[in-house]
Amino acid sequence: MYIIKVKGKAKIPDYIQIRDENFVLVAYFRADRPMKNLEKFGLEGKEEELEALINQIPFGKLQKLEL
């Protein structure tokens, strides 16, 4: 899976996209709110690691999601 942080503008907040190996969008959520249903993506129990990754990745750079 891959992750990208998208910078919001004006009243639009920052968003996080999670994409599968074919770059199909599988999750889209606000960066300032916790993601729900992490178990659907095999990420349950990794909320803290995901939050730390979201805080450190740069905007607009697609990265491989390895937690």
N, C-alpha and C positions, 0 to 999 in steps of 0.2 A: 504494500500500500504506500501511497504518497500523501504528503501534507503540504499545503501552501497557505500562507497568511495573506489576506487581501486587505489593503488599507481602505478604510471608509473615507468618505468626503462629506463635509458639512454635517448634516444630521444623520447620515448613514454610518452605522458603526463598523468597526473592523470585523471581518469574518474569517473563519477557518474552513477550508475545504479538505476533505479526505477523499482520495481517489484510489481505485483499485489498480491492478497491474496493467489494465487496458486503458487507464486514465478516465474511466467512467466515474462520475461523481457518485459517491456512496453516502456522504455526510456533509452537511453544510450548517454551521452554527456560529453564533456570535462569539467572538474571542473573549468577551468579558463574562460569559455565562457558561456554566458547566455543561458538558455534553451529556445527554441522556441516552440510555440504551446502548452503552458501550459493549455489552455482551454480544450484540449482533455482529460486531466487528472483531471479536476476540480480544478486546482491550479491557475487559473487566478486571478490576484490581490494579489498574495502571493509571488511575486518575491523576495522581500526584506527578508521575513521570510525564504524562501528556501535558499537564498544566505547565510544568517547568520547560518543556520543549516549546510550547506555544509562546511563552514569554521570551525565549532566547532566539527563535528563528527570525530572520529578516523578512520584511514584507516583499511579496512578489517572487520569492525564490522557491521553486518546487524542490522538495527534499524527500528522500526515501524515509518512510516511517518505520523506525526500528526501535522498539521499546523492549 
